[in-house]
């Protein structure tokens, strides 16, 4: 299958569709129209790469306010290790060689390719030893009294990210052994001998992409997503001051120091009522907090907020907001778990049209999964349901419009241990 | 399966007329079926025999658009009577779940004291309803956030959080209008959210976990023909239709006064709601309190004693001219008292005065006949 050849389709929509479809024909269709991927190559003499695989902030674009902009195109490869028992050294070497080839082919940036490799609790079960105490990596679980997600248990997840959809596609093809070189860089190995691809999830983030791709289930036919919104729900997120720093989410000691934990929830969006029953102020009230609506802080997508969602200006007393406004805000709830004024998770989420449904792959990084759990519990607003107007999922932030379908937890090791790591040193 | 409690079929010609009207907008078939019974309960007409359908009036069956001009403040007889198509039941986790549908419905949501009429989309195919109850005691469970996912051949058709609702025929239930993708059989996943309110007695530790039931909804001429609608000539009068009785479908009724725990000290009315107030002495209140007496208020609709949940109820107890207690009565679910509002009140005894106030009216969406009731709720006073 290839993306539609409709001449009217913009390049960004075409490339986004190609990423969603995947495979060699999709990539070929892009190359046929616009030539070889023009993603940035590494500088001559090679590039020095951070030990933290997730150290992206220094290498991504920023907006005028200094917010880090997530790479626009994404693929998540869900992989199972091909053998029973502990991984072999040969597989470890192949894996490292394949990943190293990507680094020789692309600049480590949004203009080239950023990627991470992570491993699930299920992967580590194959070893006789447990993970060290410095790593907290439980099995995924339901985290509210109303969600019942399927639990993902692949062995590994590779996250590919670039502003060039073609680069993401080509990297995937090369990793899976369907492409022998990237530009003039030959793949030293592929993951195909060591892993089986069991799922692939795709998506995008950034101005214009959601509006271009709103003809999917979950978004009303009126095409309500603003043209310049970076996400389907119509607002900016990931303001610099509302993200944990990479330091805050890094594991500090032990064999996985400079690693982190990664949580990925697949969330279905149902925005008929979000856009159909609510006006802008009501949406602002539920996404940020009623204070923002009252003060008119968010004119359109929240661009004018600068580098902060200004959530600290929302009342800390959620019950008072509930009593006064009959609803509480999503950001307002999450702000209750800040530490020294900052959140404890680092969002790297993006939107998706997988399954022809509007969705979010909510990918977050945090020092321990417990930090995510704490944040998610705050988002549940359970205590506030003491207020009659605040129900389990209604008038309670954005819970009415988001349906968590799948969740997985992973350890994202430091770069030097990213190839089929053992739970202990070595 | 239809609601088949009725035996008051009129003459054939009249039935045919009714059927034609019933299917004008909702279907076209004239499949065999049982016509409806219905009864109107009113202060003076509560036990009168079932009435037959009228054959006059506007020909507006199907999507329920019939309205009442000059509707009274307070509970009034809804202008139509319809039956449901039962699609199936399932037990999952701590819950029993039933799935039903009927014609698309007008209803009103309530946030705080504000009532908001939900527009009836011309595309709406059906009013899809779910009932959730405890299979051991048949207690209907309010406050379990519900969502419904509808698929067809594995493809997503819809998924929505649905409304807690109150209607004269169903009592408390969950529902919403949905647009389906034509005739056929749909997969329906009903997701039940765990309760966040206190549970007492044998309910302690139950109903806290989510669970999902997989059911099917067959939307065809055959199932639509199970749905009968007729107009009610007492529409708009004070009163209420008698609730539907359907096998395998418990109804959310508040317990009879004599079945409430403790001793009932009286009843009071506010905004057309009835409150039965009971004092549970300390030695019988072990499951509710830490050694103190328990003040219990059981709220229900007039005429049919349907449970009125999701209300903010506060009490002030005065003893010898002094305030002995002031505070919120917690929404609580108990096997014997059912869904009620209660608090430990130290020393609660005969002679105490209880002022009950409603800080937030029932936050349930209202079907017709209930939308003007239970909103403006003045303070009540009783003496223990």
Boltz contact constraints between the chains, C-beta under 6 A:
constraints:
  - contact:
      token1: [A, 145]
      token2: [B, 193]
      max_distance: 6.0
  - contact:
      token1: [A, 145]
      token2: [B, 194]
      max_distance: 6.0
  - contact:
      token1: [A, 145]
      token2: [B, 210]
      max_distance: 6.0
  - contact:
      token1: [A, 146]
      token2: [B, 145]
      max_distance: 6.0
  - contact:
      token1: [A, 146]
      token2: [B, 193]
      max_distance: 6.0
  - contact:
      token1: [A, 146]
      token2: [B, 210]
      max_distance: 6.0
  - contact:
      token1: [A, 148]
      token2: [B, 210]
      max_distance: 6.0
  - contact:
      token1: [A, 148]
      token2: [B, 212]
      max_distance: 6.0
  - contact:
      token1: [A, 217]
      token2: [B, 156]
      max_distance: 6.0
  - contact:
      token1: [A, 270]
      token2: [B, 159]
      max_distance: 6.0
  - contact:
      token1: [A, 326]
      token2: [B, 111]
      max_distance: 6.0
  - contact:
      token1: [A, 326]
      token2: [B, 112]
      max_distance: 6.0
  - contact:
      token1: [A, 357]
      token2: [B, 156]
      max_distance: 6.0
  - contact:
      token1: [A, 382]
      token2: [B, 196]
      max_distance: 6.0
  - contact:
      token1: [A, 385]
      token2: [B, 196]
      max_distance: 6.0
  - contact:
      token1: [A, 388]
      token2: [B, 312]
      max_distance: 6.0
  - contact:
      token1: [A, 388]
      token2: [B, 360]
      max_distance: 6.0
  - contact:
      token1: [A, 388]
      token2: [B, 363]
      max_distance: 6.0
  - contact:
      token1: [A, 389]
      token2: [B, 111]
      max_distance: 6.0
  - contact:
      token1: [A, 389]
      token2: [B, 112]
      max_distance: 6.0
  - contact:
      token1: [A, 392]
      token2: [B, 145]
      max_distance: 6.0
  - contact:
      token1: [A, 392]
      token2: [B, 193]
      max_distance: 6.0
  - contact:
      token1: [A, 393]
      token2: [B, 145]
      max_distance: 6.0
  - contact:
      token1: [A, 393]
      token2: [B, 161]
      max_distance: 6.0
  - contact:
      token1: [A, 400]
      token2: [B, 161]
      max_distance: 6.0
  - contact:
      token1: [A, 403]
      token2: [B, 159]
      max_distance: 6.0
